[in-house]
Amino acid sequence: MNVIKITSTAILSLLLGIAAPAYAQHEQQDQKQDHPEQQQSKHEQAKPQQEHGQQQQQQDQKQQHAQQQQQQDRNTQQHAQQQQQQKDQKQQHAQQQQQQQDQRQQHARQQQQQDQNKQQQHAQQQQDRNSRQQQAQQRGNEHPQRTQEEQRVQQSAWQEHRSQRWDSDHRNWQQRGGYNGYRIPDDRYRGYFGRDHGFRIYGLPFLVVGGYPRFQYEGYWISLVDPWPEYWGNDWYDNDDVYVTYGDNGYYLYNRRYPNVGIAISISM
């Protein structure tokens, strides 16, 4: 009886020993069959995250590319603005140069016109002087007939005012206290008086007032207040060209043959 129990127990243990590894192996196979599904599930769970990361990276790259494109566009616009500004500056500089050139040309034309006017004026003045000189020469050459009495009176008046010592006998208008007589208007003076307007006394209306010789020229009476130098010719008033000028505070009569001496005179209407 005991032998049977022992034998039964041994057989049962053997069966258990055999069934246990088989069951464990079956369990391992089941686990192996379940593990690919778990791995696939994990892979499927990780795949959206990976795709999301790639999309985010692509989006970041697009944004970075867009920013770079914007910066390039701004640089291009800035470069275009600089080029336009330089172009405008060149145009402005060219306009300034053209304006300066126009001003120089205008100034040159004005200067040329002024020179032409001066030449015409000078030519007209020269023509007037020549005409007056011709008239004076004609009057001097004609020697209008005067009565013997007129010749005697004029000659006596002139000779009485001939100086014996010119240096001590004459006085200028400053020494006389200044000129207080009639003043010839500027336009009349420029037209008939001055160094360029010579004439001869001979043949002009003549008077003796207060013992002083007086003659009329261009509507004005000219009276000598100074004696004339002793070294002048005896008939200088008939044959020499004279002119009237203003200087040193008064009017003076000059003889072209003796240009360094001026006789103080007074002007009246």
PASEBA-1860 file (N, C-alpha, C; in nm, 3 decimals):
! residues 269
1> MNVIKITS> 0.083/-0.120/0.000/0.000/0.000/0.000/0.085/0.124/0.000 ~ 0.177/0.125/0.075/0.270/0.239/0.081/0.344/0.252/-0.048 ~ 0.373/0.141/-0.106/0.446/0.147/-0.235/0.362/0.211/-0.339 ~ 0.237/0.179/-0.336/0.145/0.239/-0.437/0.138/0.389/-0.419 ~ 0.125/0.438/-0.297/0.118/0.581/-0.269/0.241/0.652/-0.318 ~ 0.353/0.586/-0.289/0.480/0.652/-0.330/0.487/0.658/-0.480 ~ 0.444/0.549/-0.543/0.449/0.545/-0.689/0.355/0.647/-0.748 ~ 0.239/0.659/-0.693/0.140/0.759/-0.743/0.193/0.899/-0.725
9> TAILSLLL> 0.254/0.917/-0.615/0.309/1.053/-0.590/0.418/1.086/-0.688 ~ 0.501/0.991/-0.718/0.612/1.014/-0.813/0.559/1.042/-0.951 ~ 0.457/0.965/-0.989/0.400/0.987/-1.125/0.337/1.126/-1.135 ~ 0.264/1.162/-1.027/0.202/1.296/-1.027/0.306/1.406/-1.037 ~ 0.413/1.389/-0.965/0.520/1.491/-0.970/0.581/1.499/-1.107 ~ 0.597/1.377/-1.165/0.655/1.378/-1.301/0.565/1.450/-1.400 ~ 0.436/1.423/-1.388/0.340/1.489/-1.478/0.342/1.640/-1.455 ~ 0.345/1.678/-1.331/0.351/1.822/-1.304/0.479/1.883/-1.358
17> GIAAPAYA> 0.585/1.807/-1.346/0.714/1.861/-1.397/0.710/1.877/-1.546 ~ 0.641/1.787/-1.611/0.633/1.797/-1.758/0.536/1.905/-1.799 ~ 0.420/1.919/-1.730/0.317/2.017/-1.768/0.362/2.158/-1.741 ~ 0.436/2.176/-1.638/0.477/2.315/-1.603/0.563/2.379/-1.709 ~ 0.670/2.314/-1.758/0.749/2.377/-1.867/0.669/2.401/-1.990 ~ 0.575/2.299/-2.021/0.495/2.318/-2.142/0.405/2.439/-2.128 ~ 0.347/2.453/-2.011/0.259/2.571/-1.988/0.339/2.699/-1.994 ~ 0.457/2.696/-1.939/0.542/2.818/-1.943/0.581/2.852/-2.083
25> QHEQQDQK> 0.611/2.747/-2.162/0.649/2.774/-2.302/0.531/2.831/-2.377 ~ 0.410/2.775/-2.349/0.290/2.827/-2.414/0.266/2.972/-2.376 ~ 0.292/3.002/-2.249/0.275/3.140/-2.203/0.373/3.232/-2.274 ~ 0.495/3.187/-2.292/0.595/3.271/-2.360/0.556/3.295/-2.505 ~ 0.503/3.190/-2.568/0.460/3.209/-2.706/0.346/3.308/-2.716 ~ 0.253/3.299/-2.620/0.142/3.396/-2.619/0.194/3.538/-2.601 ~ 0.295/3.551/-2.512/0.351/3.684/-2.490/0.421/3.736/-2.615 ~ 0.489/3.642/-2.685/0.557/3.682/-2.807/0.457/3.726/-2.912
33> QDHPEQQQ> 0.344/3.653/-2.915/0.242/3.693/-3.012/0.182/3.828/-2.976 ~ 0.168/3.854/-2.848/0.113/3.985/-2.806/0.215/4.097/-2.822 ~ 0.346/4.077/-2.815/0.449/4.184/-2.816/0.455/4.260/-2.948 ~ 0.447/4.198/-3.066/0.448/4.277/-3.191/0.333/4.376/-3.196 ~ 0.218/4.334/-3.144/0.106/4.429/-3.144/0.137/4.548/-3.056 ~ 0.199/4.519/-2.942/0.234/4.631/-2.853/0.338/4.720/-2.918 ~ 0.439/4.656/-2.984/0.541/4.738/-3.051/0.482/4.819/-3.165 ~ 0.389/4.752/-3.237/0.324/4.827/-3.347/0.243/4.942/-3.292
41> SKHEQAKP> 0.177/4.915/-3.179/0.096/5.022/-3.118/0.185/5.137/-3.074 ~ 0.301/5.104/-3.016/0.393/5.210/-2.973/0.447/5.288/-3.092 ~ 0.475/5.212/-3.202/0.529/5.277/-3.322/0.424/5.371/-3.383 ~ 0.298/5.318/-3.382/0.192/5.403/-3.435/0.172/5.527/-3.348 ~ 0.190/5.513/-3.218/0.177/5.629/-3.130/0.292/5.728/-3.151 ~ 0.414/5.681/-3.180/0.530/5.770/-3.197/0.531/5.837/-3.334 ~ 0.466/5.772/-3.433/0.468/5.827/-3.570/0.403/5.965/-3.581 ~ 0.284/5.991/-3.526/0.228/6.128/-3.534/0.317/6.233/-3.469
49> QQEHGQQQ> 0.381/6.196/-3.360/0.470/6.292/-3.295/0.587/6.327/-3.387 ~ 0.640/6.224/-3.454/0.753/6.249/-3.546/0.708/6.334/-3.664 ~ 0.588/6.301/-3.718/0.536/6.381/-3.830/0.511/6.525/-3.786 ~ 0.459/6.541/-3.664/0.434/6.678/-3.613/0.563/6.756/-3.600 ~ 0.669/6.686/-3.553/0.799/6.753/-3.542/0.854/6.795/-3.677 ~ 0.836/6.704/-3.777/0.884/6.740/-3.911/0.804/6.856/-3.969 ~ 0.672/6.854/-3.948/0.588/6.966/-3.996/0.629/7.097/-3.929 ~ 0.655/7.091/-3.798/0.695/7.212/-3.726/0.829/7.264/-3.780
57> QQQDQKQQ> 0.920/7.168/-3.808/1.050/7.207/-3.862/1.036/7.268/-4.000 ~ 0.949/7.206/-4.083/0.925/7.263/-4.217/0.861/7.401/-4.206 ~ 0.767/7.415/-4.113/0.702/7.545/-4.095/0.802/7.651/-4.049 ~ 0.891/7.610/-3.960/0.995/7.705/-3.914/1.086/7.744/-4.029 ~ 1.120/7.644/-4.113/1.206/7.675/-4.228/1.136/7.770/-4.324 ~ 1.004/7.746/-4.346/0.928/7.837/-4.434/0.924/7.978/-4.377 ~ 0.900/7.989/-4.249/0.899/8.121/-4.186/1.035/8.188/-4.199 ~ 1.140/8.110/-4.174/1.275/8.167/-4.186/1.302/8.210/-4.330
65> HAQQQQQQ> 1.260/8.127/-4.427/1.278/8.163/-4.567/1.197/8.289/-4.601 ~ 1.073/8.298/-4.547/0.990/8.416/-4.572/1.056/8.541/-4.513 ~ 1.111/8.528/-4.392/1.181/8.641/-4.330/1.302/8.682/-4.413 ~ 1.377/8.583/-4.460/1.493/8.614/-4.544/1.450/8.683/-4.673 ~ 1.338/8.635/-4.731/1.288/8.697/-4.854/1.244/8.842/-4.828 ~ 1.176/8.863/-4.713/1.135/9.000/-4.676/1.257/9.089/-4.659 ~ 1.360/9.037/-4.592/1.482/9.117/-4.571/1.547/9.150/-4.705 ~ 1.549/9.049/-4.796/1.604/9.076/-4.929/1.521/9.180/-5.004
73> DRNTQQHA> 1.388/9.172/-4.988/1.301/9.271/-5.053/1.327/9.410/-4.996 ~ 1.343/9.418/-4.863/1.372/9.548/-4.802/1.507/9.601/-4.850 ~ 1.606/9.511/-4.858/1.737/9.553/-4.908/1.728/9.601/-5.052 ~ 1.649/9.530/-5.131/1.632/9.569/-5.272/1.564/9.706/-5.282 ~ 1.459/9.726/-5.200/1.391/9.855/-5.200/1.484/9.968/-5.154 ~ 1.560/9.938/-5.049/1.654/10.039/-4.998/1.759/10.074/-5.104 ~ 1.809/9.970/-5.172/1.908/9.994/-5.279/1.846/10.075/-5.392 ~ 1.720/10.042/-5.426/1.651/10.118/-5.532/1.630/10.263/-5.489
81> QQQQQQKD> 1.594/10.283/-5.361/1.577/10.419/-5.311/1.709/10.496/-5.316 ~ 1.817/10.431/-5.277/1.948/10.496/-5.282/1.986/10.534/-5.425 ~ 1.961/10.441/-5.518/1.989/10.470/-5.659/1.904/10.586/-5.710 ~ 1.775/10.587/-5.670/1.688/10.697/-5.711/1.733/10.829/-5.651 ~ 1.777/10.824/-5.523/1.826/10.944/-5.457/1.952/10.996/-5.527 ~ 2.043/10.904/-5.561/2.164/10.945/-5.633/2.128/11.002/-5.770 ~ 2.031/10.942/-5.835/1.986/10.992/-5.965/1.927/11.131/-5.952 ~ 1.845/11.150/-5.846/1.786/11.283/-5.822/1.895/11.385/-5.793
89> QKQQHAQQ> 1.996/11.345/-5.713/2.106/11.437/-5.682/2.183/11.474/-5.808 ~ 2.206/11.375/-5.896/2.275/11.404/-6.021/2.194/11.499/-6.107 ~ 2.063/11.476/-6.113/1.977/11.565/-6.191/1.977/11.706/-6.132 ~ 1.971/11.714/-5.999/1.974/11.845/-5.934/2.106/11.915/-5.960 ~ 2.217/11.839/-5.953/2.348/11.898/-5.981/2.357/11.945/-6.125 ~ 2.301/11.863/-6.216/2.302/11.902/-6.357/2.218/12.027/-6.379 ~ 2.103/12.036/-6.310/2.019/12.155/-6.321/2.091/12.278/-6.267 ~ 2.161/12.261/-6.154/2.237/12.373/-6.098/2.346/12.419/-6.194
97> QQQQQDQR> 2.417/12.322/-6.252/2.521/12.357/-6.349/2.462/12.428/-6.470 ~ 2.346/12.378/-6.516/2.280/12.442/-6.631/2.236/12.583/-6.595 ~ 2.184/12.599/-6.472/2.141/12.730/-6.428/2.260/12.826/-6.418 ~ 2.371/12.776/-6.363/2.491/12.860/-6.355/2.541/12.897/-6.494 ~ 2.537/12.801/-6.585/2.580/12.829/-6.722/2.488/12.931/-6.788 ~ 2.356/12.918/-6.762/2.261/13.016/-6.817/2.288/13.154/-6.758 ~ 2.318/13.159/-6.628/2.347/13.288/-6.565/2.473/13.349/-6.623 ~ 2.577/13.265/-6.645/2.700/13.317/-6.705/2.675/13.369/-6.846
105> QQHARQQQ> 2.596/13.293/-6.922/2.564/13.338/-7.057/2.484/13.467/-7.054 ~ 2.389/13.476/-6.961/2.310/13.598/-6.949/2.397/13.716/-6.909 ~ 2.488/13.689/-6.813/2.580/13.795/-6.772/2.670/13.838/-6.887 ~ 2.716/13.738/-6.965/2.800/13.771/-7.081/2.723/13.853/-7.183 ~ 2.595/13.816/-7.204/2.513/13.895/-7.298/2.491/14.036/-7.246 ~ 2.464/14.047/-7.115/2.445/14.180/-7.057/2.573/14.263/-7.068 ~ 2.687/14.197/-7.039/2.814/14.268/-7.048/2.842/14.310/-7.192 ~ 2.809/14.221/-7.285/2.829/14.254/-7.426/2.738/14.369/-7.467
113> QQDQNKQQ> 2.612/14.365/-7.416/2.520/14.475/-7.448/2.569/14.606/-7.388 ~ 2.620/14.599/-7.265/2.673/14.720/-7.202/2.793/14.773/-7.279 ~ 2.880/14.680/-7.322/2.996/14.723/-7.401/2.952/14.787/-7.532 ~ 2.853/14.727/-7.595/2.802/14.786/-7.719/2.742/14.923/-7.694 ~ 2.667/14.935/-7.584/2.608/15.065/-7.552/2.716/15.169/-7.524 ~ 2.821/15.125/-7.451/2.931/15.218/-7.423/3.001/15.259/-7.552 ~ 3.022/15.161/-7.640/3.087/15.194/-7.766/3.002/15.288/-7.849 ~ 2.870/15.262/-7.852/2.782/15.351/-7.925/2.780/15.490/-7.863
121> QHAQQQQD> 2.774/15.494/-7.728/2.775/15.622/-7.660/2.905/15.696/-7.684 ~ 3.017/15.621/-7.676/3.147/15.683/-7.699/3.156/15.734/-7.843 ~ 3.106/15.653/-7.938/3.109/15.696/-8.078/3.022/15.820/-8.099 ~ 2.907/15.822/-8.031/2.819/15.939/-8.043/2.885/16.062/-7.982 ~ 2.947/16.042/-7.866/3.016/16.155/-7.804/3.131/16.204/-7.892 ~ 3.204/16.109/-7.949/3.314/16.149/-8.037/3.261/16.223/-8.159 ~ 3.150/16.175/-8.211/3.090/16.243/-8.325/3.045/16.383/-8.287 ~ 2.985/16.396/-8.167/2.942/16.529/-8.122/3.063/16.621/-8.103
129> RNSRQQQA> 3.171/16.566/-8.045/3.289/16.649/-8.025/3.346/16.694/-8.159 ~ 3.353/16.599/-8.252/3.405/16.637/-8.384/3.318/16.743/-8.450 ~ 3.189/16.729/-8.432/3.098/16.826/-8.492/3.117/16.964/-8.430 ~ 3.129/16.965/-8.295/3.148/17.095/-8.229/3.284/17.156/-8.264 ~ 3.384/17.071/-8.272/3.516/17.123/-8.309/3.515/17.180/-8.451 ~ 3.444/17.109/-8.539/3.433/17.161/-8.675/3.360/17.294/-8.676 ~ 3.254/17.302/-8.597/3.181/17.429/-8.590/3.269/17.539/-8.532 ~ 3.347/17.504/-8.427/3.435/17.605/-8.368/3.542/17.649/-8.468
137> QQRGNEHP> 3.595/17.552/-8.541/3.696/17.588/-8.641/3.636/17.674/-8.751 ~ 3.514/17.639/-8.787/3.449/17.720/-8.890/3.426/17.862/-8.841 ~ 3.383/17.874/-8.715/3.364/18.009/-8.661/3.496/18.083/-8.653 ~ 3.604/18.008/-8.615/3.734/18.073/-8.606/3.788/18.112/-8.742 ~ 3.760/18.028/-8.839/3.810/18.059/-8.973/3.727/18.168/-9.041 ~ 3.600/18.171/-9.005/3.516/18.272/-9.071/3.549/18.414/-9.024 ~ 3.585/18.428/-8.894/3.612/18.559/-8.838/3.502/18.658/-8.876 ~ 3.387/18.648/-8.812/3.276/18.739/-8.845/3.323/18.885/-8.839
145> QRTQEEQR> 3.268/18.957/-8.923/3.307/19.099/-8.931/3.260/19.172/-8.806 ~ 3.356/19.241/-8.741/3.324/19.326/-8.627/3.364/19.469/-8.660 ~ 3.290/19.556/-8.604/3.325/19.696/-8.626/3.455/19.728/-8.555 ~ 3.518/19.829/-8.597/3.643/19.867/-8.532/3.620/19.900/-8.385 ~ 3.505/19.957/-8.355/3.474/19.990/-8.215/3.462/19.862/-8.132 ~ 3.394/19.761/-8.187/3.380/19.634/-8.115/3.517/19.568/-8.094 ~ 3.598/19.569/-8.195/3.731/19.512/-8.182/3.811/19.586/-8.075 ~ 3.801/19.719/-8.074/3.877/19.798/-7.977/3.830/19.770/-7.835
153> VQQSAWQE> 3.698/19.761/-7.817/3.643/19.738/-7.683/3.684/19.600/-7.632 ~ 3.670/19.500/-7.715/3.705/19.364/-7.673/3.854/19.350/-7.645 ~ 3.932/19.403/-7.734/4.077/19.394/-7.715/4.120/19.466/-7.589 ~ 4.061/19.584/-7.566/4.095/19.660/-7.446/4.055/19.583/-7.320 ~ 3.934/19.521/-7.321/3.886/19.448/-7.204/3.976/19.327/-7.174 ~ 4.016/19.259/-7.278/4.100/19.142/-7.256/4.239/19.183/-7.209 ~ 4.293/19.286/-7.268/4.429/19.326/-7.232/4.435/19.382/-7.091 ~ 4.329/19.447/-7.048/4.328/19.502/-6.912/4.329/19.391/-6.807
161> HRSQRWDS> 4.286/19.272/-6.844/4.282/19.161/-6.748/4.395/19.061/-6.771 ~ 4.498/19.108/-6.834/4.618/19.025/-6.850/4.705/19.040/-6.725 ~ 4.747/18.928/-6.668/4.824/18.931/-6.545/4.969/18.968/-6.573 ~ 5.029/19.035/-6.475/5.171/19.064/-6.482/5.251/18.956/-6.409 ~ 5.196/18.904/-6.301/5.258/18.794/-6.224/5.145/18.697/-6.185 ~ 5.126/18.597/-6.269/5.012/18.504/-6.252/5.015/18.436/-6.116 ~ 5.131/18.395/-6.070/5.138/18.320/-5.944/5.083/18.398/-5.827 ~ 5.101/18.530/-5.830/5.054/18.613/-5.718/4.920/18.680/-5.747
169> DHRNWQQR> 4.882/18.690/-5.875/4.760/18.764/-5.908/4.634/18.677/-5.903 ~ 4.647/18.550/-5.932/4.524/18.469/-5.942/4.489/18.408/-5.805 ~ 4.360/18.373/-5.789/4.310/18.303/-5.669/4.204/18.202/-5.714 ~ 4.212/18.082/-5.656/4.110/17.981/-5.691/3.985/18.005/-5.606 ~ 3.881/17.925/-5.633/3.754/17.947/-5.564/3.762/17.911/-5.415 ~ 3.847/17.820/-5.379/3.863/17.789/-5.237/3.924/17.908/-5.164 ~ 4.020/17.975/-5.226/4.078/18.094/-5.167/3.978/18.210/-5.165 ~ 3.883/18.206/-5.259/3.782/18.310/-5.263/3.665/18.283/-5.170
177> GGYNGYRI> 3.669/18.173/-5.098/3.561/18.141/-5.005/3.453/18.052/-5.062 ~ 3.477/17.998/-5.184/3.379/17.906/-5.243/3.296/17.973/-5.351 ~ 3.245/17.890/-5.440/3.165/17.940/-5.553/3.020/17.957/-5.510 ~ 2.963/18.075/-5.538/2.825/18.105/-5.500/2.738/18.141/-5.620 ~ 2.790/18.123/-5.743/2.714/18.161/-5.861/2.618/18.052/-5.907 ~ 2.572/18.067/-6.031/2.476/17.973/-6.089/2.546/17.839/-6.118 ~ 2.474/17.731/-6.094/2.528/17.598/-6.120/2.456/17.536/-6.240 ~ 2.534/17.490/-6.333/2.480/17.432/-6.456/2.420/17.295/-6.423
185> PDDRYRGY> 2.298/17.265/-6.471/2.240/17.132/-6.449/2.330/17.022/-6.506 ~ 2.324/16.906/-6.442/2.415/16.797/-6.478/2.400/16.754/-6.623 ~ 2.276/16.744/-6.672/2.259/16.698/-6.810/2.315/16.799/-6.910 ~ 2.297/16.928/-6.881/2.353/17.031/-6.969/2.505/17.033/-6.958 ~ 2.555/17.014/-6.837/2.701/17.013/-6.818/2.764/16.897/-6.896 ~ 2.704/16.777/-6.885/2.760/16.662/-6.957/2.753/16.679/-7.107 ~ 2.654/16.753/-7.155/2.637/16.769/-7.299/2.724/16.876/-7.362 ~ 2.763/16.982/-7.287/2.830/17.096/-7.348/2.954/17.144/-7.273
193> FGRDHGFR> 2.981/17.090/-7.157/3.093/17.138/-7.077/3.185/17.021/-7.041 ~ 3.302/17.056/-6.991/3.400/16.955/-6.956/3.514/16.950/-7.057 ~ 3.613/16.867/-7.027/3.734/16.859/-7.107/3.707/16.821/-7.253 ~ 3.603/16.741/-7.276/3.576/16.693/-7.411/3.495/16.790/-7.496 ~ 3.457/16.902/-7.442/3.371/16.995/-7.515/3.444/17.130/-7.530 ~ 3.531/17.134/-7.631/3.607/17.258/-7.655/3.533/17.353/-7.749 ~ 3.568/17.481/-7.741/3.509/17.583/-7.828/3.605/17.702/-7.832 ~ 3.571/17.797/-7.919/3.648/17.922/-7.928/3.560/18.040/-7.890
201> IYGLPFLV> 3.622/18.135/-7.821/3.547/18.253/-7.775/3.517/18.346/-7.891 ~ 3.604/18.348/-7.988/3.587/18.441/-8.100/3.454/18.414/-8.170 ~ 3.379/18.524/-8.193/3.251/18.515/-8.261/3.134/18.496/-8.167 ~ 3.158/18.468/-8.039/3.049/18.453/-7.943/3.003/18.591/-7.893 ~ 2.877/18.601/-7.852/2.830/18.728/-7.795/2.922/18.775/-7.683 ~ 2.957/18.903/-7.681/3.058/18.954/-7.587/3.007/19.080/-7.520 ~ 3.037/19.092/-7.390/3.001/19.210/-7.313/3.114/19.242/-7.216 ~ 3.116/19.364/-7.172/3.206/19.406/-7.065/3.118/19.456/-6.952
209> VGGYPRFQ> 3.124/19.389/-6.837/3.040/19.422/-6.723/3.130/19.449/-6.604 ~ 3.125/19.575/-6.555/3.209/19.612/-6.442/3.356/19.603/-6.475 ~ 3.390/19.620/-6.603/3.529/19.614/-6.645/3.579/19.474/-6.673 ~ 3.494/19.373/-6.650/3.535/19.233/-6.671/3.477/19.182/-6.803 ~ 3.558/19.110/-6.880/3.506/19.053/-7.005/3.405/18.941/-6.975 ~ 3.302/18.934/-7.058/3.197/18.832/-7.042/3.153/18.788/-7.181 ~ 3.140/18.659/-7.201/3.092/18.608/-7.330/2.987/18.500/-7.304 ~ 2.905/18.475/-7.407/2.793/18.380/-7.394/2.825/18.250/-7.468
217> YEGYWISL> 2.802/18.139/-7.399/2.826/18.008/-7.459/2.712/17.914/-7.418 ~ 2.642/17.857/-7.519/2.532/17.762/-7.500/2.426/17.818/-7.405 ~ 2.398/17.945/-7.419/2.291/18.005/-7.339/2.335/18.054/-7.203 ~ 2.463/18.038/-7.165/2.512/18.082/-7.035/2.616/18.193/-7.055 ~ 2.611/18.295/-6.967/2.712/18.400/-6.968/2.827/18.359/-6.878 ~ 2.949/18.369/-6.931/3.071/18.330/-6.860/3.155/18.454/-6.836 ~ 3.176/18.485/-6.709/3.251/18.605/-6.670/3.383/18.565/-6.606 ~ 3.494/18.629/-6.651/3.624/18.602/-6.591/3.638/18.682/-6.462
225> VDPWPEYW> 3.678/18.616/-6.355/3.706/18.684/-6.228/3.856/18.681/-6.197 ~ 3.929/18.601/-6.271/4.075/18.595/-6.259/4.137/18.660/-6.382 ~ 4.256/18.720/-6.368/4.330/18.763/-6.488/4.385/18.641/-6.561 ~ 4.417/18.657/-6.688/4.473/18.545/-6.762/4.626/18.557/-6.763 ~ 4.698/18.443/-6.767/4.844/18.446/-6.751/4.912/18.530/-6.858 ~ 5.019/18.593/-6.820/5.090/18.683/-6.910/5.159/18.609/-7.024 ~ 5.186/18.479/-7.006/5.257/18.405/-7.109/5.164/18.347/-7.216 ~ 5.031/18.368/-7.200/4.941/18.326/-7.306/4.956/18.421/-7.426
233> GNDWYDND> 4.918/18.369/-7.542/4.929/18.453/-7.661/4.838/18.575/-7.653 ~ 4.875/18.681/-7.725/4.798/18.804/-7.721/4.655/18.786/-7.773 ~ 4.636/18.696/-7.863/4.503/18.675/-7.921/4.448/18.536/-7.890 ~ 4.482/18.482/-7.774/4.437/18.347/-7.738/4.284/18.337/-7.740 ~ 4.214/18.443/-7.702/4.067/18.442/-7.696/4.004/18.437/-7.835 ~ 4.085/18.464/-7.939/4.033/18.453/-8.076/4.073/18.322/-8.143 ~ 4.189/18.266/-8.110/4.244/18.155/-8.187/4.263/18.024/-8.111 ~ 4.258/18.026/-7.979/4.281/17.903/-7.901/4.149/17.837/-7.862
241> DVYVTYGD> 4.152/17.704/-7.859/4.035/17.629/-7.812/4.036/17.627/-7.659 ~ 3.920/17.653/-7.602/3.906/17.655/-7.456/3.791/17.562/-7.417 ~ 3.783/17.533/-7.289/3.670/17.456/-7.238/3.646/17.496/-7.092 ~ 3.525/17.469/-7.044/3.483/17.504/-6.908/3.463/17.375/-6.829 ~ 3.518/17.368/-6.709/3.502/17.250/-6.623/3.479/17.294/-6.480 ~ 3.422/17.202/-6.402/3.397/17.228/-6.260/3.494/17.146/-6.177 ~ 3.558/17.212/-6.081/3.652/17.146/-5.991/3.703/17.242/-5.887 ~ 3.750/17.189/-5.774/3.803/17.273/-5.665/3.701/17.379/-5.622
249> NGYYLYNR> 3.578/17.333/-5.604/3.470/17.417/-5.549/3.424/17.529/-5.642 ~ 3.445/17.515/-5.773/3.397/17.620/-5.864/3.427/17.589/-6.008 ~ 3.387/17.683/-6.098/3.408/17.668/-6.242/3.537/17.737/-6.284 ~ 3.603/17.675/-6.386/3.729/17.730/-6.436/3.729/17.720/-6.590 ~ 3.799/17.816/-6.651/3.820/17.819/-6.795/3.961/17.772/-6.824 ~ 3.975/17.672/-6.914/4.106/17.616/-6.949/4.135/17.641/-7.097 ~ 4.262/17.665/-7.125/4.311/17.682/-7.261/4.384/17.554/-7.301 ~ 4.340/17.489/-7.412/4.401/17.363/-7.452/4.552/17.379/-7.480
257> RYPNVGIA> 4.592/17.497/-7.521/4.734/17.517/-7.550/4.815/17.525/-7.422 ~ 4.750/17.562/-7.311/4.816/17.571/-7.179/4.727/17.495/-7.079 ~ 4.724/17.363/-7.083/4.623/17.285/-7.009/4.641/17.284/-6.857 ~ 4.753/17.331/-6.807/4.778/17.322/-6.662/4.729/17.444/-6.585 ~ 4.666/17.538/-6.652/4.625/17.663/-6.587/4.475/17.680/-6.605 ~ 4.403/17.703/-6.493/4.259/17.728/-6.497/4.227/17.866/-6.443 ~ 4.147/17.941/-6.519/4.108/18.077/-6.477/3.972/18.067/-6.408 ~ 3.960/18.124/-6.290/3.833/18.123/-6.218/3.730/18.206/-6.292
265> ISISM> 3.609/18.145/-6.315/3.503/18.215/-6.386/3.373/18.201/-6.307 ~ 3.274/18.283/-6.344/3.142/18.278/-6.282/3.038/18.255/-6.392 ~ 2.937/18.173/-6.365/2.833/18.139/-6.460/2.704/18.212/-6.422 ~ 2.634/18.263/-6.523/2.504/18.326/-6.500/2.419/18.303/-6.623 ~ 2.289/18.321/-6.607/2.195/18.306/-6.718/2.174/18.440/-6.788
END
